[in-house]
Amino acid sequence: MLGARMLRAGLLAVATFAVLAVVPADAPAQTNAAAATPKADSQRPKIGLVLSGGGARGLAHVGVLKVLEEMQVPVDVIAGTSMGAIVGGLYASGMRAAELERELMQVRWDEVFSPRIERRHLSQRRKEEDFEISPLIELGLRDGELRTPQGAVSSRGLESLLRRYTLPVSHAATFDELPIPFRAVATDMETGAAVILDRGDLALALRSSMSVPGVFAPTDVDGRILGDGGLVNNTPVDVVRALGADIVIVVNIGTPLAGRETFGSALGLTQQMINILTEQNVQRSLATLKAQDVLIAPSLGTLSSSDFAQVRQLIALGDAGARGRSDRLTGLALEPPAYAAWRAGHAARSLAPTRLAFVRIEGTTQTNPERLQAMLESKPGQVFDAARAELDAKRLAGGGDYVRADYQLVREAAGDGLVFDLEDKAWGPNYLRAGLDLSTDFRGRSAFTLKLSHNRHWLTKNGTEWRNRVQIGESPGVFTEIYHPLLWTSSRADDWFAAAYAGVERRRQPIYAADTGDEDAVFRRDLFVGGIDLGQPWGEFGELRLGWSTLGLRAVPIVIGAGFQGPTQRLHLAENGPRARVVIDQLDYASFPSSGYRLDGELAWGRRTGDLRGDFTRLELHATGATSRGSHTVNLHGTLLMAGQRRGDSIQRYSLGGFHQLSGYQSGQLSGNDVLLLRLTWYRRLNQAPTLTRGFFVGGSLELGNAWADHRAMSIGSLRSGMSLFVGADTGIGPLYLGFTWAPRGVPGVVLFIGRP
């Protein structure tokens, strides 16, 4: 709940802290400028452009820039805040309005603001955690205190975009050396003072100006903790005047104050309070406008600071807003030859081929840069390649240890080099997560399991990890694993590792009549697993493990019905022997994937002891593949489980039944030593993406499967079928489903399910 409230508050802050302003209808009179005629460039006044913040609403600035270029209005200096700083800074770096529009239209904003990088770039260690507990809500334990992330949304995607766009001007010593002189405004979060950013790393300056408190973590620039500039100066008219502007064009895209209908909650009142405070600095700036200045206030309606999906509409509204002031802008336009000359003098730059004299990693104190260096594809002596550097930054971020993983071209005495700047998570290296499995069939059968996990990263300089998980509820249990890279190779991506693990779990196991679904007996099933593995990580592709494993299984009867035909005594067995496991995981999402595939296979063999003796060979195989067209996805899944037992009266190893595990049957209704399940699922992602979810989905499944006591009885003709229709959501505590289930030999039902089916 704490993580949910944090994320909800963070998303609210996007709409509040980020630039809000109401433009008065009675803006200062500006009739003199409208009467002016176009002047030669040498005679004209210096024109400054001010772009306010406002989150996604700031995309309207691109439409204004398109109109200024079309009308041939030159811009000599630019100052911006938050999203206005980003658009203004990119324009100042030499990007034309059409290029900005094209690039921003192609951005997948849901990925830019995702809490982490794309799943395909995660290490296999982090991918595996997705199938245990949802990674969205993460806390930490450091120096004996519980810590939370400083921002609800990751800024890595935004930083990557800004870095890519600003590379051509990466060597500019000050922002006066850009094609158009530029300033960004941020807030010193310790003193509350405005900070005017005029030099240094342009991408970092733009990111700092948009450090919305509670949403993006603040940045550390020259020892100052910087937050969103909209808190102190959302429309920096004074800044652009200090750059020598004679005439100021102000584009204000703030959000109107809320009505009293939003005052019914503490959050609504807090939002309105922040809006009022922000509005005050906006009005102070607008009050300084002079008769020759031009105020453009596009009418953006109800579009909010988080509506990044509405790029096209926002740019169009910005275009319309600027055209509505064309009578004022005409007097600032140049004749075509003069404007062409101005454009030539402010042309975009290209990044010259740069041979890297050095490549290094900086910023991290919790991890080992020497261990990470070998993972990089960028090497000294190579010609700098932006795509390779960006991939390296994602690979570094894939370990889950950093709030920032950025790169920068720098010039030093040794020559030009590439520096990867890492910022450790302030709440690491002990990470805590919580998850929930819950199900009910609305007929009196319900179950829940609360999961808590602890993961300690970098116990040693090799990158040793200690992972622990505790479960309480329907299936209580504990699990622990120590994972130690062996340093047999220089890279973590293909090094060998040793791992030792152990776990116990207790489960209440009802035994049903396969055809009627009547409960015949109840057993308590205790499971112990342990082992030692030697393995190799395959980078972002998967993992191989070879080792020795032990498994203990005990079934204790609790309730035995009169018609039960199976064993009624306490049963136990133990399995010891070699084990091989391979995982290949290329799914883009663990829940509701839209593309990719995953294969998880385990083969164990050896000797059984206890009530079932002899040699055994056990095979467990799970495979999933997903493909999409537009918002529609088809997902094919298969499960094959073979325990290698031939006695029907022995302990039944596996069970089948329940939502998406043969829908229409009760959970665990079919039991046996061998299981086959095939499932074809279709789902469509709805446009809405509510708070705390990746999105809503609607879909259905068709399933075939069965469980057999002996694999010799397996046949296509004995397969049973089931199906479901559902609505679902990929939430912060795991996937959620509300579905209708039906099977020809089962019972129609309604199920609510949270967790992994």
Sequence and secondary structure as in RCSB ss.txt:
>XXXX:A:sequence
MLGARMLRAGLLAVATFAVLAVVPADAPAQTNAAAATPKADSQRPKIGLVLSGGGARGLAHVGVLKVLEEMQVPV
DVIAGTSMGAIVGGLYASGMRAAELERELMQVRWDEVFSPRIERRHLSQRRKEEDFEISPLIELGLRDGELRTPQ
GAVSSRGLESLLRRYTLPVSHAATFDELPIPFRAVATDMETGAAVILDRGDLALALRSSMSVPGVFAPTDVDGRI
LGDGGLVNNTPVDVVRALGADIVIVVNIGTPLAGRETFGSALGLTQQMINILTEQNVQRSLATLKAQDVLIAPSL
GTLSSSDFAQVRQLIALGDAGARGRSDRLTGLALEPPAYAAWRAGHAARSLAPTRLAFVRIEGTTQTNPERLQAM
LESKPGQVFDAARAELDAKRLAGGGDYVRADYQLVREAAGDGLVFDLEDKAWGPNYLRAGLDLSTDFRGRSAFTL
KLSHNRHWLTKNGTEWRNRVQIGESPGVFTEIYHPLLWTSSRADDWFAAAYAGVERRRQPIYAADTGDEDAVFRR
DLFVGGIDLGQPWGEFGELRLGWSTLGLRAVPIVIGAGFQGPTQRLHLAENGPRARVVIDQLDYASFPSSGYRLD
GELAWGRRTGDLRGDFTRLELHATGATSRGSHTVNLHGTLLMAGQRRGDSIQRYSLGGFHQLSGYQSGQLSGNDV
LLLRLTWYRRLNQAPTLTRGFFVGGSLELGNAWADHRAMSIGSLRSGMSLFVGADTGIGPLYLGFTWAPRGVPGV
VLFIGRP
>XXXX:A:secstr
 HHHHHHHHHHHHHTTTS      TT    HHHHT     TTTS  EEEEE   GGGGGHHHHHHHHHHHTT   
 EEEEETHHHHHHHHHHTT  HHHHHHHHHH  HHHHTSSSS GGGS HHHHHHTTTS SSSEEEEETTEEE  S
BSS  HHHHHHHHHHHGGGTT SBGGGSSS EEEEEEETTT  EEEE BS HHHHHHHHT  TBTS  EEETTEE
EEEGGGT SS HHHHHHTT SEEEEE        GGGTTSHHHHHHHHHHHHHHHHHHHHHTT  TT EEE    
TT  TT GGGHHHHHHHHHHHHHTTHHHHGGG   HHHHHHHHHHT        B SEEEEES SSS HHHHHTT
 S  TTSB  HHHHHHHHHHHHTTS EEEEEEEEEEETTEEEEEEEEEE TT SEEEEEEEEEEE SSS EEEEE
EEEEEE  SSTT  EEEEEEEEESS EEEEEEEEE  SSS TTT  EEEEEEEEEEEEEEEE TTT  EEEEEEE
EEEEEEEEEEEEETTTEEEEEEEEEEEEEEEEEEE TT  S  S EEEEEEEEEEEEEEE  S SSS SSEEEEE
EEEEEEEEEESS EEEEEEEEEEEEEEEETTEEEEEEEEEEE     TTS   EEE STTSSTTS TT EEESEE
EEEEEEEEEE S   TTEEEEEEEEEEEEEEEESSGGG  GGG EEEEEEEEEEEETTEEEEEEEEE TTS  EE
EEEES  
